[in-house]
């Protein structure tokens, strides 16, 4: 398992210190894709940005259910500073919280280890068949069509998920629709490039880019992560 901090440093060097015409060329990135994806489905991974818009919803979900790369086994893509700030911003008087795009449940388990949230009803939502969310409820669902009623959850978290969405505006609208009090978003700060190892479709190169996308007054940056609290 490659630590998140190391991959973030590697990405920073590639994206900011290698000339763009070299960095975003197929011949330069192919060996990295082959290594990162363990020699499997390399073409699909490299051309994901072109293929994703033409995929059915089922095909798109299946990519994320079955993807296997050198980062697949790590618990979270969120760096520790951004996560600590986001968790400290949660409204402690809230009764319900959902983590949309909860992955393997790392954030929900972190919340459960904090006594401030003992009485809070927790839910995780993702496209995975199952997730280790501890005492939380787990619901399978897509971010662009969340299976929850309007304003039904006090606190909505969405960490390292918006960058994977095909329709950013629709996904943000869904998060806002179900949020009753608070919406907290974390995305990676990343330049828009074609060949990225992370299967990202949306890019937020500056704090202002995230602020504009989600309608936030302020966006905080922690290393390679951007955090908006709405």
ROTIKOL-661206 format. One record per residue (C-alpha): x, y, z. Coordinates in pm, whole numbers, plus 50000, padded with zeros to 5 digits. Example, Ala and Ser with C-alpha at 12.3 -4.5 7.8 and 13.67 -1.06 7.14 Angstrom:
512304955050780
513674989450714
REM end
This chain:
500005000050000
501375034149898
500645061550155
498445090550046
501145116050137
503655099249904
501315097749605
500375134149662
504055144149654
504635124049337
501595139949173
502815174849271
506215168849113
504715154548793
502025180948754
504075211748843
507695204248756
507515182948441
506785203248124
503085199548038
503665186747683
505715158347831
503655152848147
500375149347956
501695127647673
500655091547632
504185078147582
505415094147906
502475082848120
501955047647982
504635030948201
503195047848510
499685036048427
500975000848365
502665000048706
499855017748896
497134995348753
499254964048783
499234958048408
495434953548398
492884974448203
495575000048123
493845012647806
490565017847991
492355036748267
494325058748026
491305067447811
488835069548100
488065106348045
486985098847686
485165066647770
483265077748083
480725100947913
479625072247685
479285046147958
475935035148094
475345041648464
475925004648533
479195004148338
480405035348515
479625020848860
481344988248768
484635006248702
484715018449062
483504985549204
486254965549034
489174989648991
492434975549125
495504997149150
498365003149390
496215026649598
493155004349622
493954990649966
494635023650143
491975036050380
491505071550254
492725096449994
492135125750228
495205139850401
495195140950779
495185179050810
492155183550584
490315155350758
491005169551104
489725203851001
486605189650837
485705168251139
486275197651374
483785217951168
480915193051209
477925207451393
477945187851718
474265195151781
473265176851463
471265144751498
472065128451163
475115126550935
475815109750604
479135103850428
478415103650053
481135084749871
482225068350195
484395042150025
485625016750276
484225036250570
487395052250708
485815086250784
482725071150946
484875049351168
486955079951262
483765098251360
482665068851573
485925070451766
485085105951876
482785107552180
481285140652060
479325121151802
478125091952016
474465101651985
474565110051615
472845086551369
475375078851094
474945066850736
477395058050462
476555058450092
478605045849798
478385024049487
480314995849653
478384964449742
479474967350104
481584989250332
483014986450683
481075015250839
480985002351197
477705010851373
476585032951082
473925022850832
475155016150480
473155024250166
474175017149807
473525047649589
474845071449323
475775107049411
473785120749117
470565103549234
470815099649611
468105077549766
467255102450044
464485127950090
464965165550065
466645181150371
466595147250543
470165147450684
471585174150916
475235170550808
476365158250466
480015149450408
481515143750064
485245137150070
487285129349755
484195120849553
483165150949343
486285147449129
484975113649009
481525125548900
480415128348539
477915156248606
479375179748867
476405203548875
473915175348928
476035159349202
476385192049394
472645198149359
471955163749509
474245170249805
472565203649868
469115188049829
469525163050111
471515186050345
469415201750619
472095221550807
475605216350680
477555203750379
481305197250406
483295189250091
486905178750038
488485175649692
492085173449574
493725205049443
494735193249099
495515207348756
493295196448466
495215170148270
494135141848043
496365114048175
495835111948550
496315079548742
493335086448969
490415083648720
489375119348796
486895137148569
486545170248753
489445192848850
489875220349108
493255237049048
492625265349296
490515271749607
488465296149399
487615268649150
485985248349427
484305279149576
482775287649239
481595251849180
479845247049514
478925282949601
481185285249906
482245318350058
485565304150169
487665273850082
490595262850298
493645245350157
495545218750351
498445205550148
496985190149834
493385190749962
490725217849947
487915219850207
484605238550180
482155241350468
478685252550363
REM end
